Amino acid sequence: MSETEKYYVVKEKAVPEVLLKVLKAKGLIEKKELTVQDAAERVGISRSSFYKYKDDIFLFHDTAKGKTITFILQMDDQQGLLSDVLKTIARYNGNILTIHQSIPLNGVATLTISVVIAPDIGDATGMMSSIESKEGVHYFKILGRE
């Protein structure tokens, strides 16, 4: 990786449409064994756009397996919610390395959790989406990935 190359994690709604179409085309090529031309036409992009971006966009979970993800979340201080978050991590085959919970202020606690995603069976995207959508979770942000 060059010194000027940086990586970002962004939500799908912030990704330009052409990049999302490149992802779709890559999926079609993998699953249906289509040519680049056929896949690009099917998703509505040019072949040159596909080649321009194909190495620069990928689904987060494709590269997160076997990696450590550290995230922060704020959640209500309600009985059973932390347990539910931890069960969700286990359900998506994540292994907790560290966990730190602040003392709740105004009924809201802040958690920082580091999780290793199982290399062959883990689902980082599903895990994060499930946690973020839980009632009582107000804020979710990925701090880093190793």
Backbone torsions as a table, in degrees:
resi	resn	phi	psi	omega
1	MET	NA	132.5	179.1
2	SER	-74.2	162.9	-178.3
3	GLU	-65.0	-27.8	-177.5
4	THR	-89.6	-8.7	-177.9
5	GLU	-79.4	129.0	179.2
6	LYS	-127.8	153.6	177.8
7	TYR	-118.3	145.8	-179.4
8	TYR	-132.1	148.6	171.2
9	VAL	-110.4	119.2	-179.0
10	VAL	-128.9	153.9	176.4
11	LYS	-74.9	154.3	-176.0
12	GLU	-53.3	-38.7	-176.6
13	LYS	-64.9	-16.4	-179.8
14	ALA	-95.2	-4.8	-176.7
15	VAL	-88.9	130.7	178.4
16	PRO	-58.5	146.8	-175.4
17	GLU	-56.2	-38.1	-178.3
18	VAL	-62.0	-36.9	179.7
19	LEU	-69.9	-37.3	176.3
20	LEU	-64.7	-36.8	178.1
21	LYS	-68.5	-34.6	175.8
22	VAL	-62.3	-42.7	176.5
23	LEU	-59.2	-43.9	178.7
24	LYS	-61.8	-42.8	179.5
25	ALA	-63.1	-42.2	178.1
26	LYS	-60.2	-40.6	177.8
27	GLY	-64.2	-41.3	178.7
28	LEU	-64.3	-40.5	-180.0
29	ILE	-64.1	-42.6	179.7
30	GLU	-66.0	-48.8	-171.0
31	LYS	-82.6	-38.5	-174.0
32	LYS	-107.6	1.9	180.0
33	GLU	54.3	44.4	176.3
34	LEU	-83.8	159.3	172.9
35	THR	-76.0	163.2	177.8
36	VAL	-59.2	-43.5	-179.4
37	GLN	-59.7	-47.4	-179.1
38	ASP	-64.3	-43.7	-179.3
39	ALA	-66.3	-42.1	179.7
40	ALA	-63.0	-44.4	178.4
41	GLU	-62.2	-41.3	-177.3
42	ARG	-63.6	-36.4	-178.9
43	VAL	-92.7	-8.5	174.4
44	GLY	89.3	34.9	174.7
45	ILE	-129.1	166.5	177.0
46	SER	-83.2	159.1	177.4
47	ARG	-63.0	-36.2	180.0
48	SER	-66.1	-36.7	175.8
49	SER	-63.9	-40.9	178.0
50	PHE	-58.5	-51.5	-177.9
51	TYR	-66.4	-32.4	179.8
52	LYS	-63.9	-38.6	-172.1
53	TYR	-111.3	-7.2	-170.8
54	LYS	-58.1	-30.9	-179.5
55	ASP	-92.7	-2.2	-175.4
56	ASP	-106.7	-8.4	-178.8
57	ILE	-131.4	135.4	177.5
58	PHE	-157.2	156.8	177.6
59	LEU	-69.3	140.9	-178.1
60	PHE	-55.0	-45.3	-176.0
61	HIS	-66.9	-20.5	179.0
62	ASP	-63.4	-29.0	-177.7
63	THR	-114.8	2.0	-176.6
64	ALA	-90.8	-18.7	-177.6
65	LYS	-64.0	133.0	-178.3
66	GLY	79.7	7.7	-177.8
67	LYS	-111.6	161.6	174.9
68	THR	-96.4	129.0	177.0
69	ILE	-116.5	130.7	176.2
70	THR	-114.1	128.7	-179.9
71	PHE	-137.2	161.4	178.4
72	ILE	-122.8	142.6	175.2
73	LEU	-145.2	152.0	174.0
74	GLN	-113.9	133.9	-176.7
75	MET	-146.3	158.4	178.1
76	ASP	-62.2	145.6	175.1
77	ASP	-85.5	77.4	-179.8
78	GLN	-124.8	144.1	-176.9
79	GLN	-58.1	129.3	175.5
80	GLY	92.3	-15.4	-176.9
81	LEU	-68.8	-44.8	177.6
82	LEU	-61.1	-43.3	177.8
83	SER	-58.9	-40.8	179.5
84	ASP	-65.0	-40.8	177.5
85	VAL	-62.7	-44.2	-179.6
86	LEU	-65.7	-38.2	176.6
87	LYS	-64.9	-36.2	178.4
88	THR	-64.0	-43.0	177.8
89	ILE	-59.4	-45.5	178.9
90	ALA	-64.2	-40.4	-178.7
91	ARG	-61.5	-32.9	179.4
92	TYR	-95.3	20.2	174.8
93	ASN	61.4	42.5	172.8
94	GLY	-102.5	145.9	178.5
95	ASN	-115.3	119.4	-176.6
96	ILE	-74.6	126.0	175.7
97	LEU	-93.7	-48.7	178.9
98	THR	-140.1	152.4	175.6
99	ILE	-147.8	134.3	177.1
100	HIS	-136.3	126.8	177.7
101	GLN	-118.2	131.6	176.5
102	SER	-77.2	165.1	172.5
103	ILE	-69.7	128.7	-178.7
104	PRO	-60.3	134.1	174.7
105	LEU	-119.7	129.8	-177.7
106	ASN	53.2	34.8	175.9
107	GLY	79.9	10.5	-179.4
108	VAL	-127.1	130.6	178.1
109	ALA	-109.5	149.6	175.8
110	THR	-109.0	130.5	179.5
111	LEU	-118.2	139.0	169.1
112	THR	-119.9	124.8	-174.9
113	ILE	-131.1	135.2	171.3
114	SER	-110.9	129.8	-174.2
115	VAL	-131.7	136.9	170.3
116	VAL	-96.3	129.8	179.2
117	ILE	-91.0	126.9	-179.2
118	ALA	-55.9	131.3	-173.6
119	PRO	-57.5	-41.0	-173.4
120	ASP	-101.3	-24.1	-171.8
121	ILE	-125.6	-3.9	-178.0
122	GLY	-73.7	154.0	179.6
123	ASP	-134.9	88.3	-176.9
124	ALA	-64.3	-42.3	-178.0
125	THR	-63.4	-46.4	178.7
126	GLY	-62.1	-42.3	-180.0
127	MET	-61.3	-48.9	-177.2
128	MET	-66.3	-40.9	178.7
129	SER	-63.7	-41.7	-179.5
130	SER	-65.2	-43.1	178.9
131	ILE	-65.1	-46.8	-176.8
132	GLU	-61.9	-30.4	-175.7
133	SER	-90.0	-2.7	-179.6
134	LYS	-66.3	140.3	175.4
135	GLU	-66.4	128.5	-178.2
136	GLY	104.3	-13.3	174.9
137	VAL	-94.4	121.4	-174.0
138	HIS	-102.6	-24.4	-172.9
139	TYR	-149.8	137.0	178.2
140	PHE	-144.3	128.2	-179.8
141	LYS	-147.0	135.7	175.1
142	ILE	-80.2	125.0	178.6
143	LEU	-89.3	-33.7	-179.1
144	GLY	-175.2	169.6	179.4
145	ARG	-146.6	132.3	178.2
146	GLU	-119.7	NA	NA
